[in-house]
């Protein structure tokens, strides 16, 4: 649920984008998408600090402080009078969300490593997938009862539940003797150590491209369902179908990663999704796709993309974290910050290119995933896990 703080903070907003656009940016409706990407951008910035703070002060204390900032920023979003104010508050909310996201990965690394960590992260990704299934429905229900502002009150309630649960049930995973003081020289030395390891460097680059494909899709989905398929009212239900079906990716990974290995699962998954994306792009771009098949094809493609997350992201994190357990917090921060901020910069142009069709999204995602597959095959061959960058 800590990791899913990101998902609920993004996906519950998707049904609200048309109302936000009508209220705060009627002359530029696509600008409402920035409510999503501004949050992710803030999360990327906060990620730089969450890990080192947790290495110095402990995992639970850092998560508690970050979650308090998240809740205060959500309250500021609730009262925001303009789009600009809302976007600033969303950036701060993203900074707060970085603690639960990054430090939870460090907590897992405190307890597990290698393929065991990848297996645990598969179950984490399953919860991360369940929340998107219900978040848009939750957002739509809140809008029906109140209005889109009230979604931010739900964020405060969600954060309160996770904090009480964490405080009562989760022991601290980083003992005091293992903590590292905040010192610029030691942080710099640890960061240099990270970038000398090829698995870390490649994982950061591949995660950046993968998250860019995800965030571009999330930014565009509501608009595609509304403008291309005229299904704005039922969008949360279709999104729930996509999210629940794509849970199969995380479940499959948890069953096979111990036998097959992380890299092979990653490469096979990207190969399959690149093939599906290129086939979809050819079908849509050629104009030969029968209209009756347009929506089913888009659903299959979307399910494949979300299932890809469960088969790749946990494995990429585990692959990179395996050799850096002694600096797990800093490693999670550096990797998360670079991949998140970089993915936002790549995703924004794809999202803003929305023109009422799926073509801009398919073009953007095909480029991103082809690059991710090439990096995995060329820059991280089977025996490169222990090689320097």
N, C-alpha and C positions, 0 to 999 in steps of 0.2 A: 504493500500500500504506500510505503514511502516513495518507492520508485514510480508508482502510479500517480503521484501528485502532479507530475508533468502531464500525463494523459488527461486527467480530469480538467486541468487548467486550460488545456487547449481544446479538447473535443466538446466540452459542454458549451463552449462559445460558438461553435459552428452554426447551430440553428439561429443564433442571435445576430449573425453578421448582417442579414438584410435589414433588421430593425435598427442596428447600430448605424448602418449606412444611412438609413432614412432619417435618423434622429440627428446624427453628428456630421455626416458628410454626404448630403443629398446630391451635391454636384459632382462627386467623385466616388461612386459606390465601391469601386475596387479598393479604395483606400482603407475600407473596413478590414481587409485582410491583414493589415498591419497590427491589428489587435492580437493576432496569432504570432506573427514573426517578431514583434517587439518583445513579447514575453520570452520567446526562445532566445533572443539576443541578450536579454538581461540574465537569463539562466546561464548563458555562456560566459558572461562577465563574472558572475558570482562563483562560477566553478573554479576560477583561478584561485580563489581564497578559501573555499570550503574545505578542500582536502588538507592543505597545510595547517589550517586552524584545528582540524580534527586530529592531525598528527601531534599537535602541541597540547591541546586541551581535552582531548577525548572525543569519541564519536557521539555519544548521547548529548553532551552539552552543546556541541556544534549544531546538531540537528534541532535541538530545542530552540536555540537562538535564531536560527535561520527560519524556522517555522513561525516564530513570533513576528519576524519581519514580513514574511509572506502574508500572514493574516492582516497586519496593519496596512499593507499595500492593497489588499483586497478591499478593505474598508475605504481606502482612498479612491479606488476604482468605482465603488458604489456611488460616491458623491461627485465623481468627475463631471464637470459641466460642459467640457469640450473634448473633441477627439484628441487634441494635443495633450491635454491633461490626462486623459485616459491612457494614452500610449506611454507617457512618463511613468504613471503608476504601474502599468503592466511591466515595464522594464524592471522596476523595483521588486514587483511581485516575482518576476523571473529570477532575480538575484536571490530572493528568499527561498525559492523552490530548489535552487542549486544544492543547498545543504542536504535535504532528504535524498535527492537523486544521487549525488556523488558520494556522500559519506556512507550510504547504504551499500554501495559497491565495495568501498573500503572495508566495511564490516564483514561482508562475505569473504573478502580476501584474507581478513584476519583469521578466519576459521577454515578456509578451504583453498586449494590451489589446483592448477592444471585442469584435467578433464572433470574432476570432482566439482570444481568451481563452475565449469561450463554447464554441468548438469543442474546445479543449484540455480544458476542464472536462467536456465530454461524455465524453471518453475516461476522465477521472478517475472520473466517475460510473459508467462501465461496470465498472471494477475494484471500485468501491464496491458494485456490485450483484453481482458474482461472489462476493465474500466471504460475503454472507448466504446464498448458495446452498449453500456448503459448511460454514458455521459451525455450524448446528444439527446436521448430520450428524457433524461433529467432536465437538461437545459430547455427543451421544448415544453415540458410540463411546468417548469417554473415560469416561463414566459406566458403560458396560458393562464396561470393563476395570478401572477403579478406582472412584471415586465423583465426585460433583460438585465436591469440593474441588480435584481435579486439573486442572479446567479452568483454574484460575488459573495453574498451572505452564505450560500451553500459551500463555497470554498473555505470560508472561515470554519464552518461546522465540520467539514471533512478533515481539515488540519487539526482541529481540537480532538477529534476521535483518535487519529493516528498518534498524536502526542501523548494522550492518556494511555493508550495501548503500549506505546514504546516505553513510557516511564514505568509502567507497572510490570511489564512482561519481559523486556529485553535487557539482559545484563550488558554492562560495558565490555566491549571486546578488545580494547587496547589498554593494557595495564599501565600504570604510571611509569614503571621503569623502562617501558618501551617507547615512551613519548619522546618526540624530537622538538627541542625549543625552536621558536621562530627566530632564525638568524639568516640574514640575507646570504651570507657566504655558503652556509650549508644548503640552503634552498637552491642556490645557483649550481652548486656542485652536484646535487641530486638531479636537477633538471638536465645538466650536461650528460650525466650518466644515462638518463632516459634516452636521449637522442643519439647515443652511441649504439643502441640496440635496434637491430633491423626490425624485429617483430613489432616493437612499439611504434616506430616511424611508419611502417606500412599500415598497421592497424589504425593509427590516427587518420591517415589519408583515406583509407577505405571507409571508416566510420563517417568521415565528413561527407563523402559522396553518397553514402547510403542514407544518412539523415537528411541530406538535401533532397533526395528523391521523396522521402517520407513527408517532409514539411511542405514541399511544393504540392504534393498530392493533397495533403490536409487543407492547405490554403485554397485549392481549386475545387475540392469535391462538392461543397454546397452549391457553388456557382454552376458547376457542370450539371448536377441533378436538377437545378432550377431552370437554367437556360437551355440546356441541350435536351433534357428528357422530360421537362415539365413535371417534376416530382418533388417540388420543394416541401410540400406538406408531409410527405411520407419519407423524406430523407433520413430522419433519425432511425426509422425502422430498417431501412436498407443498410444504413451504416452499422446497425447492430448485427445484421446478418453477416456482413463482411467481417466484422471484428470477431464474432463468435466462431465463424467458420475458419478464420485464419489462425485460431488457437491451435489448430492441428500442427502448425509449424513448430511451435514450442514443445508440444507433446512429442512429436516425432524426434526432435533434437534430443530431448531428455532420454529417449530410448536408444538412440544410435550413436551418440557422440562418444560414449565410453569405448565402443568397439571400433568405430570408423576413424575417429580423430577429428579435431576441430577444423583443420585446414581443408580436408577433403569435403566435409559437409559444407563449408563456406563456398568453395569453388563450384561444387555441384549445384548449390542453390542459386548462385549468381548466373551460372550458365542457363539454368532453366528459366529464370525470370527475364534475362536478356532475350532469350528466344521468344518467350511469350510477348514481350513488349514490342519486339521488331515485327512479329506476325500481326499484332494489333495495329501497329503503325502503318504497315503495308495495306491492311484491310481498310482502315479508315482513310488513309491518304489517297488511295487509288479511286475512291468513290464507288467501288464495286460491292461494298458490303451491303446486303439487304437491310432495310430499316428495321425489320423485325428482329434481326440479330444484333443490332447495335448495342442495346442495353445489356443483354446477356453477356456479350463479349466484354463490355466494360466491367461488369460485376466479376467475371472470372479473372480479369486482369487485376482488379483492385484486391480481390482475395489473395491472389498470388503475391502481390506487393507486400501486403501486411503479413502474410505467412513468412515471407522472406526475412522480415525483421526477427521473428522468433528463431530462425535457423542461422542467423548471422551475427546479430549484435552481441548476444551473450558469449558466443564463441570468440568473437573479435576481442572483447574485453578480457576474457580468460586467457587468450593467447598472449596478449600484451602484458597482463598483470603477473603472469607466471614467474618471470625473472626479477620482479621488483617488489616482492612482498614486504621488504624492509622499509620501503618508502611508499606504501600502498596509498595513503591519503594524497600525497603530492602527485603520484603517478595518475590516480583517478582524476585529480583536478586538471592537470596539464592536458591529458588526453581529452577529457570532457570539454574543457574550455575551447581548445583549438577546433575540435570536431563540431561543436555546437555553433560557435560564431561563424566558422567557415561555411557550415551547411546553410545557415540563414542567408549569408551573402550570396550563395549559389541559388537558394530556393526563391528569393524575392523576385528576381526577373522572370522566373518561370511562372510564378503565381500571378504576377501582374500582366502576363501575356494572355491571360484568359480572354477568349473572344467568343464564348458561347459554344465552343466545340471542345473535343478532347484532344485535338491535334497538338496544340502547344505543350500540353502536359506530357503526351507520349514522346514527343521529340526531346523535351528536356530530360525526362527520366531515362530514355534510351542512351543518351550521351553520358549521363552520370553513372549508370550501371555498367555500361561497356568499359568505362575508365576503371571502375572498381574491380571488375573481373580481370582486366589486363594487369592491374597492380598485383592482385593475388597470384596470378599465374607467372608473371615475369619477375616481380620484385621479391616475392616470398615463396620460393620453391620449397619442396618437401623438407629439405634438410637445412633450411635457413633460420630455423627458430633460435639457434644458439649463435648465429653469426652476427658480427657487428654491422651497424648501418653503414 
